[in-house]
Amino acid sequence: MLRPVRRPKLAQRRSEEERAELEGRLRYNFARRELLDVALTHPSAAVGADAHYERLEFLGDAVLDLAIADLLMRRFPEAKEGVLSKERASIVNGRTLAAKAQDIGVGRALKLGKGEEKSGGRDKVSILAASFEAVIGAIYTDGGLAPAQRAIEELFVGDIGGPSTERDYKTELQEIAYRRFRTQPVYELIGSRGPDHAKMFTTRIRISGRELGVGEGGSKKQSEQAAARAALDQMESDKRGRH
C-alpha cells in the first residue's frame, strides 16, 4: 500500500543532503542556512511573500565581478585595462556560470515551481547562472567578502588564461542552433579593412534568417568566431529576458 505521507520527509532529507553536498564543494558552511535556501529558490517556487534568489543574485553578481577583477589584477600585474576587461568578460558570462553551478551541484539542489520543473529548469543556463550568483551573494551575506572571494578563486582559478579563452564558439553555436532550430548558422563576410599585413575582417551571422551577431578578426576564421560568440551572447540575453 502506498504511503504518500512519507514523501515530504524523503524529499526534505534529499534536499538537506544536496545542500550539505553543495556546502562541501564550496568548502563553506553557512551559519545562517536559510540564506542558502533562499539562494536556491527560483521565483516560480516562492509562495506569496516567500523570498527567492533574485536579490542575492544582484549582490552575487557584484561580488563575482570584484573577485574576478582582483584575481586578474594579481595574476597579470602588467596587463592593461582593456585586456583585463576582455578576460573578465570571457570568464564571467552565463554559460561559464551555469557550468560552475552544475559542477558544484546547484542544479540538483534548486527549488523550482512545477511548471519550471517540467520545462527543464534545472538545466537552463539562465536559471543556473542566476542561482550561482545568488549562492555567491549568500556566502557574502553570511560570512563577508573573504570567504566569498576564496570560494570564487577556488572555482575559477583554472579558467584564468586557460580554456575559457580558447573556446570554440562556432561549434557551440552550431550545436545549439541545431538543437533549438534544427538549422545551421550562416556566416557572411560583409567587409574588410586595413593594409594586407594587418587586415581586419567583419562577419555577420544569421540563424533562420535572423541576424544574431557581427564579429571582427584578423582572419576570416577569427571574425567568424567573434560573430559566433556575439550570437551566443545575444541568445543568452534573449533567454534571460524570458525569465
Secondary structure, DSSP 8 states (H G I E B T S, - for coil): ---TTHHHHHHHHHHHHHHHHHHHHHT---SSHHHHHHHTB-GGG--TT---THHHHHHHHHHHHHHHHHHHHHH-TT--HHHHHHHHHHHSSHHHHHHHHHHHTHHHH-B--HHHHHTTGGG-HHHHHHHHHHHHHHHHHHH-HHHHHHHHHHHHGGGTTSGGGS--HHHHHHHHHHHHHSS--EEEEEEEES-GGG-EEEEEEEETTEEEEEEEESSHHHHHHHHHHHHHHHHHHHHHHT-
